[in-house]
Each structure stands twice: as C-alpha cells, then as structure tokens.
Amino acid sequence: MAGSNANDDPTTNSGAKTGAVPAEVIARAQDQIFAPGRSSRVKYQDLVVGRQGFAALAKHELVVMLCQGLAGAAGLALRKMMYPWVLGSCGRGVVFGQNVVLRHPHKIHIGNDVVIDDNCLVDAKGDTNLGIRIGNGVFIGRNTILSCKNGDIQVADGANLGFNCEVFSASRVTIGRNVLIAAYSYVIGGDHDFSDPAKAVISQPRVSAGVSIGEGAWIGAGAKILDGVAIGDHAVIGAAALVRENVPAGTIAVGIPARVVGSRSARA
Ligand SMILES: CC(C)(COP(=O)(O)OP(=O)(O)OC[C@H]1O[C@@H](n2cnc3c(N)ncnc32)[C@H](O)[C@@H]1OP(=O)(O)O)[C@@H](O)C(=O)NCCC(=O)NCCS
C-alpha cells in the first residue's frame, strides 16, 4: 500500500506503564518447533510465514529465494519491488538491505523513506498480535532485531536504531518520534516468571508489561531497558545503563541500575 501512514497511533508518552498481557499467551519457541503431529511445513509456516495454505507459502518462498540474499544494486532493486508483496503495507522509497529477514510479514507495516540495513530481522511472530509498525523516515541499523512473541512493536517517525540492537516485545513496545537508540542496546519488552525455585525458569510462564520510550529520547550505546519501564520524552540514558525504573521526561539517567543524575533543562 504505497504511501500509507504506518503511525496512526501516537507513541509519545508521559511515563505511564503499559498494560500487561497474560503469561500463558506467550508460547515457547521450542514447544512450537517440536510439537508432535504437525508436519515441518506446517510448523515453518506457523513460525516464519505466519499463514497456512500453499499460496501463502509459495509467495513467501518466491520472494525469499529470488531476492533476500542478493548482493549489490540488483538485490536492493528486487527487494524494493518484491518485499511489499508479502508485507502488510509498505510506503515509498523503502530500502531493504541484503539478508533482511521478515517473519509474519503480513503483520509488518512500513511507512515512507525507511531504511532497514543488511542482516536485520523483523519478526512479527504471534497468534493474536497486531505486529510491527515502522513510521516514516525510520533508520534501522545493520544486524538489528525487532522481535515479537505475540507482542507488538511500534517505531514512530524519524526514529533511528543503531546497529546490533534488539527490540523485543511480548506485549507492547513503543519507540517515539525521533528517538535515537545507539548501537548494542536492548529493549527487553518481556520477562520470565521465576517464582517457583524447583522449576527451570524456562518452564515457568512468561510475563510482559511492555516498554515505552518517549519522543526525542536518546538511549546511549549498550543500554538495557527492562520490561515495564517507561522513558519520558527527551530523556537521555547514558551508555551501558541498566534501566529498571521509569525515567521522567527531560532527565538524564546513568549507571547500573540507572539513576537520574540531572535534567536537560538545567543545562540549557
Ligand atoms: C549520559 C551522558 C550523555 C552524560 O553526559 P554528561 O552530561 O556530559 O556527563 P557528565 O560528565 O556531566 O557526568 C555526570 C555524572 O554522570 C556520570 N556518568 C556520565 N555518563 C555515565 C555513564 N554512561 N555511565 C555511568 N555514569 C556516567 C559521570 O561520571 C558523572 O558522575 P559524577 O558526578 O559522580 O562525577 C554521557 O555520559 C553518555 O553516556 N553518552 C552516551 C554516548 C553514546 O552512547 N553515544 C552513542 C552515539 S549515538
């Protein structure tokens, strides 16, 4: 859908926590991959294509085989033409780098003038989720992963995610307009219940409250943003910070755990 606006919902926030989803809706990947009685093709379509039926599989495989790994200008041109065939919607002037992998692509919506650099994974996996919305003018650096497990991710207009970042959502993660996320950062929009000490953590339910990052915020290199956190508009998070609590708008927070050490207005 050329020219569609991928950001109808505003993603600015003023620090409110996002809503939790019931833990039982988040299936483990292993359970899905090794579930008995289902063919490899059915599992592949569940996990990767996101739709059953031969037509959906054939279209997906055609796009992947012909252009996903193709280097150079020919690859860029073919992906620009063919990736929108499988996407939910895709605007004008979108660049898909080499080996950009799309999972459940019909739930991925991309605005205009977006760059998704080489080796990114955009994974809208889930049975009941809406998926991933990327606004206009967004840049996603190489090797970055946007990953849903029955959650949604919204990246608003003008946001810039550096290389080797991960944004994970098992409920809802929103990244506001003009947010800058430096390389190697991890937005962890989901967690594990570990309340039963007798059980492996992986065997316990997953929980997720989501993460929101307000517009104009800057996340320093290698920062980790834990589930349930809301970072206010124009806040600054120092390099390597571990953010466990909400960060008010316009403040500067650093360290492990991150603590507010100043406000941007005090320095203006
Ligand atoms: C957070 C940041 C912006 C603060 O810059 P600043 O205001 O010039 O920092 P200051 O030098 O005034 O430091 C204030 C205090 O915070 C501490 N501090 C600053 N950055 C820190 C960090 N990332 N982690 C831990 N402590 C930090 C300082 O040591 C100082 O502590 P003190 O008062 O006890 O001496 C900066 O340090 C930073 O981390 N920038 C991110 C850089 C980056 O990731 N760039 C990627 C390119 S997109």
The ligand as an ORCA input file, in Angstrom:
! r2SCAN-3c Opt
* xyz 0 1
  C      24.881     10.299     29.816
  C      25.825     11.276     29.113
  C      25.093     11.914     27.923
  C      26.129     12.315     30.150
  O      26.993     13.251     29.590
  P      27.451     14.494     30.514
  O      26.245     15.208     30.966
  O      28.470     15.266     29.774
  O      28.079     13.735     31.747
  P      28.866     14.313     32.970
  O      30.294     14.235     32.615
  O      28.321     15.646     33.406
  O      28.548     13.207     34.079
  C      27.645     13.365     35.129
  C      27.859     12.221     36.083
  O      27.342     11.026     35.487
  C      28.393     10.049     35.342
  N      28.174      9.415     34.035
  C      28.076     10.004     32.840
  N      27.821      9.112     31.898
  C      27.782      7.908     32.510
  C      27.537      6.608     32.035
  N      27.257      6.362     30.736
  N      27.509      5.615     32.931
  C      27.764      5.848     34.243
  N      28.000      7.086     34.748
  C      28.007      8.104     33.877
  C      29.678     10.852     35.395
  O      30.758     10.034     35.815
  C      29.324     11.928     36.378
  O      29.389     11.389     37.684
  P      29.963     12.240     38.938
  O      29.041     13.449     39.015
  O      29.864     11.306     40.084
  O      31.342     12.622     38.542
  C      27.083     10.591     28.553
  O      27.995     10.302     29.581
  C      26.770      9.313     27.797
  O      26.719      8.210     28.342
  N      26.525      9.459     26.481
  C      26.171      8.385     25.600
  C      27.183      8.297     24.454
  C      26.776      7.265     23.446
  O      26.334      6.194     23.757
  N      26.900      7.606     22.188
  C      26.488      6.753     21.108
  C      26.305      7.540     19.855
  S      24.587      7.619     19.332
*
